[in-house]
Amino acid sequence: MARRRFNQSLFTMFPQQTPSPQQVGLPALKLPFQQNRPKYKKTPCFLATVMMGAMLLSFGGVIQPAHASSEVIPAPRRMLVQHHQRRPAPANRLPWHLVRQVRRDVSQRTGIPPQQLWIARHERHTWTDGCLGLPGQGEFCTQALVPGWQIEVTDGSRSWTYRTDTSGQTLRLEEEYAVEDGHSSEELSNTLRDRILEVAARDSGTSASRLRITESEPRIWDGCLGLDPGRGACTTIAIYGWQVVVSGSRGSWVYHTDGSGNDIRLNETASLERSTLIPQLMTEDELFNPPGQNVVFRSIQQGGIDGSVNEVRLLSDGRVVQLINDRGNFTQIEVNRVSQQQVSEFQQLLEEVQFGSLNWLDYSGGQGADYFTITLTGRGSTTRYADITQDQLPSALQEVIQAWDQIAITG
């Protein structure tokens, strides 16, 4: 019905034949804007435009421009809910807070900027105890399953493997515990041995096949791996590693390493070139009790035929005292006194020769009871030598002994 009305309106508005002015007896008029105007052929596009206008008039509709409407059509509620729903993270995706933690820890240990470190490998793991399978010496570990991660961090040339719980509150570097096949070891791994010998061969100019590792002891190092920084400073951090003695026909070299062998450092102060003396490594059982806070330096001489013990200390106030042991009762006897300037000069000497790098080293050569062994303690370090090996000692140690002999005059 609507279509019929539409057709009728078209025929009314546009009859099939419209008479011209000449046919009705009127003169043809031309308006000014029609003069000299080119004639255009009516095209289907023109007719379509006219028809569209007629359609709108017949329906009484008006097209509003898009910008004229201020009404905002809300999206269906179901679509909004789906848009804001977060997809669950894959089960094997490493949480970002753990990425930040392991990168920050490596950066603090090595000085490598965190942005130069990336995750090479990661996997979920359930650890068998609260120590994440890496107990420290004498550490008690809670016996409970701990879900977490094993994460490998790298800078492209070195790598570090961490164990964590899910929260990141427990974070342990495997290399600090000398991990081998999932267990901590008190022996050097074959891989670490090969790395040390390779470095020693380069430092000594000797083939690795002509070198051998004669001593090795696990150590807990600071940020300098136990090497005295002199006037510098070391970060206060616990790094599990090793102290190793490598020997060959041209001498002996002392190395300090981390647990993995990524960081192997030559202890130049303690090494001996062109010497047949091979240093040994001391253990906790061989150390004497700490001398005390006000003690600058201490020497303990023992041995000889009678097995006597003689202990001399330099105190911070300049007094030099000798400890006398009378059946378990210790008394101090002042044997010398030096100025504060002499005390400061001696402390400066210990710093300059990096006496702390001689810690744990025994240069006595395993001498028998007929010889005296002297144990020196200062600058937080302890070293030992025998009186008959003094000419073969490292130059830094010989310099300290000469200065000490001038101070410790016992009459």
Secondary structure, DSSP 4 states (H G I P E B T S, - for coil): -HHHHHHHHHHHHS-S----TTTTT------GGGTTPPP----HHHHHHHHHHHHHHHHT--PPPGGG-----PPPHHHHHHHHPPPPPPTTPPPHHHHHHHHHHHHHHH---GGG-EEEEEEEEEESSTTTT---TT-----S-EEEEEEEEE-SS-EEEEEEESSSSSEEEGGGGTEETTEE-SS--HHHHHHHHHHHHHHHTS-GGG-EEEEEEEEEE-TTTT---TTS------EEEEEEEEEETTEEEEEEEESSSSSEEEEEEEEEES-----EE--GGGPPPP--TTEEEEEEEEETTTTEEEEEEEETTSEEEEEEEETTEEEEEEEEE--HHHHHHHHHHHHHTTGGGGTTEEESTT--TTSEEEEEEETTEEEEEEGGGGGGS-HHHHHHHHHHHHH----
